Amino acid sequence: THVTRFTPKGTFQAETWQGVRLGEAWAGIEVELAARGRNFEKLFHVAPGADPEAIRVGLRGAEGVHVAADGRLIVGTGNGEIAYTAPLAWQEIGGERQPVAVRYALLAPETGASEAAYGFALGAYDRDYPLTIDPLIRSTYLGGSGYDYVNTLALAANGDVLVGGRAQSIDLPGTAGGAQPTHRGSYDGFIVRLSGDLTTLRQSTYLGGSGWDEIHGLAPAANGDVLIGGKTKSNDLPGTVGGAQPVHGGVAWGGFVARLSGDLTALRQSTYLGGSDDDRIRTLALAANGDVLVGGDARSTDLPGTAGGAQPAHGGGYDSGFVARLSGDLTVLRQSTYLGGGGEGDDDNIYTVAVAANGDVLVGGFTNSANLPGTAGGAQPAHSGGSYDGFVTRLTGDLTVLQQSTYLGGSGDDYAYALALAANGDVLVGGETYSSDLPGATGGAQPAIGGGSDGFVARLSGDLTVLQQSTYLGGSNEDSIRALSLAANGDVLAGGTTGSSDLPGTAGGAQPSKGGGDSDGFVARLAGDLNALQQSTYLGGSGEDDVIALALAANGDVLAGGTAASTDLPGAAGGAQPNNGGYNDGFVARLSGDLRAEPPVTPSEPCVPSATKLCLNGGRFHVTVRWRDYAGTRGDGQAVTETDDAGLFWFFDAANLEMLVKVLDGCGINGHYWVFAAAATDVEYELTVRDAVTGQSRTWHSPLGVASPAITDTGALAVCP
């Protein structure tokens, strides 16, 4: 960026950069500075065989340094404290990102210097591979100078990230060489392929005609091709010749499906799908044989292919849900079916589709119909009374038989937006609820509504006859879940949008506080049985941001996609597109699977007392001290146990007891363990207390030449179990 600044002394001009590589600061270790909002991030790239303990970052002018319980580095200055976010470290091995435990380490000043410094303490890792000490969140914008939105996201077999949405921008990055390099209508659909680490935009392409086009569903085929589905007002959509329905059937919206090469440079085939009125495709999935399943809502009473379907005729209301099955090459419409009630003004909408292991098709959405077909015998056979209830339906794979439906909702409005299928066949449903009486929430991670609307997750038996558990997920404002994904261990990942500044479970998350706009995206991890919220995190900047789509990488990392109005989205500095290109951009972010601000703490080895270690409070806490004097002599404090919760350390000789340390049980008072220490010395020391139960550690530092202050920390270590 070229910056011109006008001052009383003249004009000042300078070039600015989003990132700067400083080269090799220590042997085999490169440093990169990357701008993020008003701050910058430091990335350390450690070559194979290099020693990360060589990293030393001075803190000139610091008046006190300590590592907080949440892993942040807190630096005291004359103008207040500065907090450095907790670090994250990883290695790329065999195409997968392997996390490495890391924390800040406080370092003694170098000989002849007085400034404090920090480095990193790392867990076990493979020194034959590069190591990166990186920001917590990696993200990237996707968009041009207009309004652009990411609606759907999936992962390619090699770990690349595929996203789809709609773009108003005529300057969307990366479209040169794409299947459709230029914008043609008011909004065009678009697809983008990114590297898995979000640092490289491999290719993007528009997909649309002269009208308005949007992509809402995306899935990679077994051969690497990309299938997308959405809605279009264009009568000249490219590639429809030879398709199952080569011409637009209606006057406004029609559904469409398209198949592109995996590198997005070729449009293999597309097809319309709709009747003579408004019809929209909102979701897409692939069958095991490569057939394409799509779902949405249809106002048309002449939707093609419904003869022989589970519900061959429109229900008679306003919009009816529909499901269709096409051949993988999009040249044959195998079957379609309506799915909706029959009352005047009834409105039924399908927003999500999934394919069961046996080939059955599950769909979810919302309805105001009191006579949705197939609900008898379901977990909730009747509409609960609000304008809309969520619903889930199971059909045979050929769409000719409706096996079971169920409503899902309380006395307010309820909307199902996402489905995920558990390994045992259970059905997970996510959405938004205004009901304070959502069925099945008792015993859930959050049994009561937080206020306004809340997100919700529900678990149903695979046959839809039993509601096993549900839970709210939200704070005091409006919250909605728009996407679900399942972890390998069965945990449920949910993503969505929140207006709440008190979203539960964000403490310790990658972004523990709301970014500041009207809404932030969020991601949450729940136990598979929905009775515990493991962790949640905000994801957003100072503008309005939303998470709409989720996917899980092979290593368990979470990919989240959506829309960002913020210009300071966390982690975008090193991304493929580090800046918001216009008014509204799509975005993709990558977080660790546990959503935490630091690698998960794990229990450490049981404490065994030694000449340099105290084991206090029943042996739960490891206590050590390192020191350095004016002559540069360094050493470990020699430990002397006094009582179960107190001990002494000497630095020079046994007659010179320099420090008293106590670790007391304050659980019954404030829910924490307390640390007290006093040292009669002005040598430099670093006191570390580690909890053998949680693996958490806390470090205190006193610089050389300072009369050691007493340590009184009644919130030192994690809340008591």
Helices and strands as residue ranges (DSSP letters): E 2-7, E 10-15, E 19-26, E 29-36, E 39-46, G 52-54, E 57-59, E 64-67, E 73-77, E 80-84, E 88-93, E 96-100, E 102-107, E 116-122, E 131-134, E 138-142, E 148-155, E 161-167, E 188-194, E 201-207, E 213-220, E 226-232, E 254-260, E 267-273, E 279-286, E 292-298, E 320-326, E 333-339, E 348-355, E 361-367, E 389-395, E 402-408, E 414-421, E 427-433, E 454-460, E 467-473, E 479-486, E 492-498, E 520-526, E 533-539, E 545-552, E 558-564, G 572-574, E 585-591, E 614-616, E 621-628, E 634-636, E 638-643, E 646-650, E 657-666, H 667-670, E 672-679, E 684-691, E 697-702, E 711-713
